Amino acid sequence: MPTQKVSVTLEAEAIERARQTAGPRGLSSYLDAALQEKLQRDERRESLLAFLQELEDSDPIPAEVRDRATMRAAQLRAAVEGE
C-alpha cells in the first residue's frame, strides 16, 4: 500500500512511550497500526449507531411511552447510584 509522509504534533511523553513500545518495528509502523485500529473502531461505532437509529426509527412504541420509560430508567439509575 502506498505511504505518505506527514507532519503531526503530538505530546512528547506519548511519542517517547510509543518509541519505547515500538522497539525495532519503528515508530512509523507502530503509529500506523494504532491509526488503523482507531479507524476500524470508529467505523464499527458509526455502523452500530446507524443500526440503532434504524431500530429506533422503526420502533412501534409511541414516542411518549419511550420518553416516559427513559425518564423512569434515569430516575431508577440515579436512585441506585445514590446509594
Short mmCIF file of the C-alpha atoms (twelve columns), coordinates in Angstrom:
data_MODEL
# 
_entry.id   MODEL 
# 
loop_
_atom_site.group_PDB 
_atom_site.id 
_atom_site.type_symbol 
_atom_site.label_atom_id 
_atom_site.label_alt_id 
_atom_site.label_comp_id 
_atom_site.label_asym_id 
_atom_site.label_seq_id 
_atom_site.Cartn_x 
_atom_site.Cartn_y 
_atom_site.Cartn_z 
_atom_site.pdbx_PDB_model_num 
ATOM 1  C CA . MET A 1  0.000   0.000  0.000  1 
ATOM 2  C CA . PRO A 2  1.379   3.459  -0.817 1 
ATOM 3  C CA . THR A 3  2.576   5.585  2.065  1 
ATOM 4  C CA . GLN A 4  2.575   9.323  2.607  1 
ATOM 5  C CA . LYS A 5  4.856   11.347 4.820  1 
ATOM 6  C CA . VAL A 6  3.007   13.705 7.170  1 
ATOM 7  C CA . SER A 7  3.869   16.074 9.952  1 
ATOM 8  C CA . VAL A 8  1.836   15.938 13.156 1 
ATOM 9  C CA . THR A 9  2.199   17.444 16.591 1 
ATOM 10 C CA . LEU A 10 1.860   15.019 19.485 1 
ATOM 11 C CA . GLU A 11 2.669   15.089 23.179 1 
ATOM 12 C CA . ALA A 12 6.386   14.486 23.728 1 
ATOM 13 C CA . GLU A 13 5.793   11.958 26.521 1 
ATOM 14 C CA . ALA A 14 3.391   9.931  24.352 1 
ATOM 15 C CA . ILE A 15 5.897   9.875  21.498 1 
ATOM 16 C CA . GLU A 16 8.680   8.671  23.781 1 
ATOM 17 C CA . ARG A 17 6.481   5.936  25.228 1 
ATOM 18 C CA . ALA A 18 5.463   4.894  21.710 1 
ATOM 19 C CA . ARG A 19 9.119   4.743  20.620 1 
ATOM 20 C CA . GLN A 20 9.965   2.521  23.594 1 
ATOM 21 C CA . THR A 21 6.989   0.263  22.942 1 
ATOM 22 C CA . ALA A 22 7.513   0.104  19.176 1 
ATOM 23 C CA . GLY A 23 11.082  -1.112 19.507 1 
ATOM 24 C CA . PRO A 24 12.666  -2.491 16.333 1 
ATOM 25 C CA . ARG A 25 9.496   -2.264 14.243 1 
ATOM 26 C CA . GLY A 26 9.790   1.527  14.416 1 
ATOM 27 C CA . LEU A 27 7.613   4.428  15.402 1 
ATOM 28 C CA . SER A 28 6.008   4.811  11.977 1 
ATOM 29 C CA . SER A 29 4.809   1.208  11.903 1 
ATOM 30 C CA . TYR A 30 3.557   1.458  15.470 1 
ATOM 31 C CA . LEU A 31 1.610   4.666  14.814 1 
ATOM 32 C CA . ASP A 32 0.263   3.326  11.509 1 
ATOM 33 C CA . ALA A 33 -1.099  0.222  13.270 1 
ATOM 34 C CA . ALA A 34 -2.622  2.363  16.028 1 
ATOM 35 C CA . LEU A 35 -4.279  4.629  13.464 1 
ATOM 36 C CA . GLN A 36 -5.694  1.655  11.559 1 
ATOM 37 C CA . GLU A 37 -7.154  0.206  14.777 1 
ATOM 38 C CA . LYS A 38 -8.705  3.561  15.718 1 
ATOM 39 C CA . LEU A 39 -10.235 3.960  12.262 1 
ATOM 40 C CA . GLN A 40 -11.738 0.462  12.430 1 
ATOM 41 C CA . ARG A 41 -13.225 1.157  15.881 1 
ATOM 42 C CA . ASP A 42 -14.688 4.448  14.663 1 
ATOM 43 C CA . GLU A 43 -16.186 2.767  11.589 1 
ATOM 44 C CA . ARG A 44 -17.723 -0.017 13.702 1 
ATOM 45 C CA . ARG A 45 -19.107 2.576  16.117 1 
ATOM 46 C CA . GLU A 46 -20.692 4.550  13.272 1 
ATOM 47 C CA . SER A 47 -22.218 1.362  11.839 1 
ATOM 48 C CA . LEU A 48 -23.631 0.426  15.229 1 
ATOM 49 C CA . LEU A 49 -25.082 3.905  15.739 1 
ATOM 50 C CA . ALA A 50 -26.692 3.787  12.286 1 
ATOM 51 C CA . PHE A 51 -28.167 0.363  13.057 1 
ATOM 52 C CA . LEU A 52 -29.516 1.569  16.400 1 
ATOM 53 C CA . GLN A 53 -31.038 4.600  14.694 1 
ATOM 54 C CA . GLU A 54 -32.775 2.300  12.200 1 
ATOM 55 C CA . LEU A 55 -34.159 0.251  15.068 1 
ATOM 56 C CA . GLU A 56 -35.334 3.354  16.862 1 
ATOM 57 C CA . ASP A 57 -36.924 4.766  13.728 1 
ATOM 58 C CA . SER A 58 -38.864 1.545  13.161 1 
ATOM 59 C CA . ASP A 59 -39.900 1.151  16.826 1 
ATOM 60 C CA . PRO A 60 -43.701 0.759  17.008 1 
ATOM 61 C CA . ILE A 61 -43.831 2.091  20.590 1 
ATOM 62 C CA . PRO A 62 -45.132 5.685  20.683 1 
ATOM 63 C CA . ALA A 63 -42.511 8.332  21.434 1 
ATOM 64 C CA . GLU A 64 -44.360 9.484  24.573 1 
ATOM 65 C CA . VAL A 65 -44.186 5.979  26.058 1 
ATOM 66 C CA . ARG A 66 -40.482 5.687  25.183 1 
ATOM 67 C CA . ASP A 67 -39.790 9.107  26.706 1 
ATOM 68 C CA . ARG A 68 -41.554 8.165  29.959 1 
ATOM 69 C CA . ALA A 69 -39.639 4.879  30.117 1 
ATOM 70 C CA . THR A 70 -36.342 6.683  29.504 1 
ATOM 71 C CA . MET A 71 -37.116 9.206  32.232 1 
ATOM 72 C CA . ARG A 72 -38.115 6.464  34.690 1 
ATOM 73 C CA . ALA A 73 -34.953 4.499  33.900 1 
ATOM 74 C CA . ALA A 74 -32.871 7.618  34.593 1 
ATOM 75 C CA . GLN A 75 -34.650 8.075  37.940 1 
ATOM 76 C CA . LEU A 76 -34.013 4.449  38.901 1 
ATOM 77 C CA . ARG A 77 -30.375 4.694  37.817 1 
ATOM 78 C CA . ALA A 78 -29.922 7.860  39.915 1 
ATOM 79 C CA . ALA A 79 -31.519 6.178  42.929 1 
ATOM 80 C CA . VAL A 80 -29.249 3.144  42.614 1 
ATOM 81 C CA . GLU A 81 -26.106 5.231  42.089 1 
ATOM 82 C CA . GLY A 82 -27.032 7.444  45.042 1 
ATOM 83 C CA . GLU A 83 -26.862 4.507  47.452 1 
# 
